[in-house]
Amino acid sequence: TVNSVNGVFFSMAKQLDLCDIRDVAVSLGVERADGAPLKTVPSSIIGTNEVTPLSMAGAYAAVAANGLYCKPIIVDTVTMPDGQNVTGQTPQCTQGIAANVADTAIDVLKGVMVTGNQVYSNPEDGIPIFGKTGTTDSGEQTWMATGTTAAGTVVWVGNIVGNYNILDTGYADVAGIRLRHYIMEPTVAALNLKYGGTDWPAPDPELMNGGGQAVPDVSNATAEGAQAILEGLGFTYADGGAVDSNLAAGLVVRTDPPAGTISAKGVTITVYTSKGNQVPFPDVVADGKSNDFNEARKLVQAAGYSNVTQECTVLAPASGSPAVLPTDPRIGMVQSSNPPPGAPTVPGSAVTLSVGKITCP
């Protein structure tokens, strides 16, 4: 959210219904400037509707008010020629979104106001604030929306005529990318001075962490068995193909996401099964005093590994000895192998044997 990584929002929206997303926006009073219904094309997820700044301010005010949307009042009172005050528009309020949803969204959006260019919209006067920037393609329209417990405020700096890139268009020594912030900051500061503001309830832990399902451990199961388990829990099964493994061919090796990951229902779980082609690598190291390179190579080659190379490793002094003595039985012997002894390995893989020496070239 802070870095406007729009792909994440597309990923989330793929698991939802576009009409439901639109309906939530409508419940918060969001309106197109031309009065037409909000569009529900895929790109509308991150913004293709030409909305009004007033309706966006109303939406932010609703989120700030624990999800309670009140239609913006244009006329509060009317003073007649005789001095009599006549009541203007009456409040029209409905619960747009649940309070815990609003509070959780606010917790995320509060983080936006303490980093990047958004900080220029923050008066930093101690009044809790949340907000979000918005920028259309080529910087033609730029937005900043904020909310406190007292007010929702929106600033739009953009094109009515033409297609100028606002981000590249400065004014009075203010960079174009910051114009919206230089309008927002003093506006919010004045509102805070007059109306104040308090903090919001803590975010809902379930909404922060997700109320999803843990991916089960289906390792050692057959592909068919894993599919039945995963689909029974509401996940979507995908065959990831066979991978190197010491398990019997066809058994499940791992999943992506891995077992234990909390995932939403409907998420695709990719299952990888075993080729059954790995065996334990032979132990040619033993106590480090048993096999020289040639002996170890014969053992390794007999196990099916033909590509064997040697490397030198400097021996550490034996316990209680200040240096490696010429009579040290480890000299010239294999000290380690890659793969290590017992590691599941595909025969034919490259092997490196490390031979102990007092010094190495």
N, C-alpha and C positions, 0 to 999 in steps of 0.2 A: 504494500500500500504506500509506504513512504517513498519508494523509488518508482512508483507507477509501472510496475511490471504487469502489463495488461494481459499477457499470456496466462497468468495465474487465474485471472478472473474468467477468461474463456474456459479454462479447464474446469472451474467450478460450475460455470453456467451450463456446460455440456451435461451435467447431471441434474439439471433443473428444467423447468418448462418456461419458454420465453414469455408466454402469456401470464404466468404467475409472476415473473419478474416485473413485467409491465404493470400488473395489478398492484404490486407493492408500491411502485412509484406513484401510481394514481392515488393510492390510499394516503400518501404523504403530500398530495396536492400538486404533483409535478404536471405541468401543462406545456404543450407546444405553443409557440407564439402565434401560429396561424389558427389555433383553435381546433385543429384536426386531432384525431386520436393518436396516442403515442405509437410510433412504429414498433414492430416486433421482428424486424430482420435480425439475423445473427450479429451484425456489427453494432446493433443498438445496445448490446451488452455494455460497451464502453462509451457509447455516446454518438448517436447520429441524429437524435431528435433536437430540433431547434427550440429549446425550452426558454421560458421567460426567467429573467433574474428574480422577479418577485416570487414566482412559484418555487424556485430553488431555495430562496430565503425561507419561505414557509416550510419547506421540507426539512431544512436544517434546524429550524425552530422546533419542529415536531420531534425530531430525533433528540434534541436537547431537552425536550419536555417529557422524557421517558416514553416517547412514541405517540404522544397525544397531538394530533394534528388539529390546528384551528385555522380556518380560512382567513387569510390576511384581511384586516380591516382597513379600508381606505379612508372612510369618513367615520371619525369617532363621535363627534358632536357637531351640530350646526347651530350657530348663534344667529337668531332672527334679528331684524331691524329694531325690534323693541327690546332687545337684550335677552330675550328668553332663549334658553338652550334646549334644542331638540335633539333627542337621542339619534345617533347615526346607526350604523350597522351593528346588529347584535352578534355576539360570538356564536360561531357554528363549529363545534368541536367533535371529533370522533377519534377513537383509538386506532391510529394508522398501523402501527406495529406493536408487538408485545414489548413491555418495558425492559425485560431482560435482554431482548435483541438489541434495543436501542442502547442500553448501557454498555453492552459488549462492543458494539460498533464504535461507540464513543471512545472506549479505552484504546482501540486501535488507532483511531483518528487523532487522538491526543498526541501520539508519537510523531505525527506528521509536522506538528507545530514547533518542534524543537530541533529540526535539522533542515539543511538545504535552504533554498530561497524562501521557503515558507516562514522561516523565522522572522522575516521582514514584515509579516502580517501580524506578528504576535507582540502586543504591547509589553508583555512580561511585567505586568503589574500585580501579579499574585492571583489574578482571577483565572480559574481553570478554563481552558479553551480547547476546542478541537476544530479540525478543518481539513480541506483538501483543495489542491489545485486542479485545474482542468485546462487542457490545451488541444485545439483541433489541429488537423493536418496543416503543415506549413506555417503554424503559428498565426493563423488568420483570426482566431478568436481565443482569448485567454480569460480564465476565470479564477476566482478565489472565493471559497465559501467557508464561513466559520460559524461556530455556535458556542454560546455560553448558556447557563441556566436562565438567563434573562433575555437573550436575543439571538436570532439567526440573521446573519448578514452575508450578502453576496455582492461581489464586485465583478463586473464584466468590462473588459477592455478589448474591443474588437472592431471589425469592419462592418459598416452599414453599406458602403459603396466601395467597390474595388476588392483587391485580394492582397493587401499589404501584409507582410510578415511582421506581426507586432513585436515578436521577440527581438527583431533586428531594428526596431524603430524606437529610438529613445526620445525623451522629451524633457527639456529643462535639466539636462545632465543626469537624468535617471534612465538607466538601461531599460529597454523595452520589456525584458523578462521580469522586471521588478515594478513596472507601473502599477499593476493591480495591488501589489503589496503596499506601495506607498499611499494608495487610497484607503486600503483596508485598515492599516495600523492605526492612524489617527481616528478613524471612525469607530473602531472597536474600543479604543482608549476612552473616547468620549462617552460611549454607551456604558462601559464599565464604571466610569466615574459617577454616572448618574444612577445606574440600576444595580451595580454590583454583580455578584454571582457566587455560586457555591460549587462544590465538586459533586460528582455523580456517584451513585452506588457502584460497588465493585462489579467487574464483568462476571457473567455467568461462567463458572469453570467448565461446565459441560459444553457450552458453545465455544469456549476458547480452545478446548482440547479435542472437541468432537465427541459425539456420542456414538461413534461407529463400532464396528466389530473387529476384534483382533483376528488377524490372519492366522488360521490354524497351522500347526506343524504337520504337514502331510508327507514328510520325508519317509522313505522306505515303503510308501504305499504305491500301488499301481497307478498308472495315469487315470484309468477309469475310476478307481476308488477315490483319488484326489479330486477328480471332477465332480463326483457325486457329493463329496463333503463340502467343497467350495460353493457349488450351486445351491446346496441345501441351506447354506448360511447367507445366501443372497448375493454372492459374488459372481462375477463373470469369468469363466474359465478360458484360458488361452494356452495353446501348446507351444512351448518355447523350443522344442526339439531336444535332441540328445546331446549330452556333454560328457567329457571325460570324468570317470568316477570308478571307484572300486566296488560300488554296489552292483548287485546283479542287474543285468541289462533290463531296461524297461521300468525299473523302480524310480520313484521320485527322489531327486538329489536336493533340489532347493526350489524356492519360489521367489518371485519378484512382484510386489514387495515381500520381504522375508517374513518368516513366521514371527508372530507377536506384534507386528505393525498394526496400529489402529487405522482401519480404513473404512470408508463409507460403503454401504451396500450398493451393489451395482458396479463397483470398481473392478477393473480387469486384473486378475491374478495370473501371471504367466508362470507356467509350470515347466521345469526342466527335468528330464529323465536321464537315466544313466546309460552310457554306451557299454558298461560292463568291461571296460578295457584297461582298468588300472589294477596293478598288483603291488604288494609291499616291496620297496626297493631293498635289495640285499644289504646286509651289514658287513661291509668290508673294512670297517674301522676297528671294531672290537675294542681292545684296550689301548689302541694306538701304538702297539709294539709288535703286531702280528703280521701285517701284510705290507710289503713294499709295493711300489706302483705297478710293477709287472704282474705280481701275484693278484693284486686287487683287480687289475684290468681283466685278467683271465676270468675271474669270478663274475665280474659285471658283464662281460661279453657272453659268458655262458647263460646268463639270465636274460639275454636278448637285447643288450645295450651295446651297440657297436661304435658309437661316437663318444669316445672317452678321451678326455684331455687332462693334463697334469698342471698343477700350479704349486708354487712354493709358499710355505707358511713358516714364519720364524717361531721357533719353539720358545716357550717361557721356561725359566729355570724351575727345576723340581723343588718341592717344598724343602726349605732349609738350605738350599744351595744358592750361592750368589750369582752363578752363571750356569749355562748349559755345558756340561762336560762332554768331551769327545766320545766318552763311553756310554752316553745316554742311549738307551735302547730304542728311543722314539725316533732317533735320527734316521732319515731315509724311509720311514714308515708312514702310511696313510693316516692322517690325523682327523680328517673329516671328508664328507662327500656331499655333493649337491647333485641330486636330491639327497636328503639325509636318510640314514637307515630307517627302514620301516615306512617311509612316506609313500602314500598311494601314487604310483607313477605309471605312465604308459610305456611299455617296452619299446625301445627304439629312440627314446628321448635322449638328448645330449646329457652327458655326465661329466662332472669335474671332480677330480680327486686331489685333495690337498696333502702334499708330502712335507713332513717336518724337516727343517734344516736349522743349523746354527745361525746362518745368515742367508739372505736371499739376494739374487742379483738386483 
